[in-house]
Amino acid sequence: MSTLNSVPPSADEDITQSDDVAAGQADLAGAELTLITKLDEPSLMSKRLSLNDDGSLNSDGSKCWMSKGIAARALAATAAMLARIIVACRSNQAIALGSMAKNIAAPVHIVTKDRINENPGCIARTRDFINYRSGVPSWVLIDFDTKGMPPEVKVKIDASGGMWECLLKIAPGLARAARVSRSSTSAGLSRGDTGELIPGSDGEHHYLLVADGGDIERFRAQGRELPTHLHEIESFAV
């Protein structure tokens, strides 16, 4: 299934967007993603964050489980459009970075994969219905997470100016892509009793606009062949 990223709403969402160089390079007007609204109760579609006994961060994604919902098409031809979609997402919504097949009349009801035959006209959250489409512009997510990262690796990344600057040294072509960047759901956390920042709560999400969604699997495969000093980053542009 295409990447699913839950996005809690916030009027103060810290989002960086860049469309500066993308204009005129390709016809990206068809870029879209899938906006999913959860209909289950409870309706929350986000993570529950807590501390383990050793003080480390525990991220519970079980509330993201969904048995029924609605999927709608959301046009996102520019970084500004994607940023607005992310900020407008409610706590019972998430975005799937892939588009629904053209023959699907949206909005459409979502059920689980094992119930699809019992519900004609519905879709499931599988690649049969939501996927990166060849010949169609698509957004791809680079999810950067420092939890479990060796300290010496983090020091090197910080010394290079951070994750994004470090990545540009390996794949400088990324600088030309339209991009939306934001902190991850678990970023910026601190202890209520001491005010101390919680290690590992500094993740980043970077969305890049790809001219042809059919290239995204190759994009990700090539990322896994790059040097491992960027730790858990698995997706790179070409």
Sequence and secondary structure as in RCSB ss.txt:
>XXXX:A:sequence
MSTLNSVPPSADEDITQSDDVAAGQADLAGAELTLITKLDEPSLMSKRLSLNDDGSLNSDGSKCWMSKGIAARAL
AATAAMLARIIVACRSNQAIALGSMAKNIAAPVHIVTKDRINENPGCIARTRDFINYRSGVPSWVLIDFDTKGMP
PEVKVKIDASGGMWECLLKIAPGLARAARVSRSSTSAGLSRGDTGELIPGSDGEHHYLLVADGGDIERFRAQGRE
LPTHLHEIESFAV
>XXXX:A:secstr
   EEE    TT  EEEE TTTTTTS  TT EEEEEEE SSS   S EEEE TTS EEEE GGG  SEEEEEEEE
  SHHHHHHHHHH  TTEEEESSEE TTS SSEEEE GGGGGGSTT B SSTTTEE  TTS EEEEEEE  TT  
HHHHHHHHHTTSHHHHHHHH GGGGGS EEEEE TTTT B TTT  B TT   EEEEEEES GGGHHHHHHHHHT
S GGGTT      
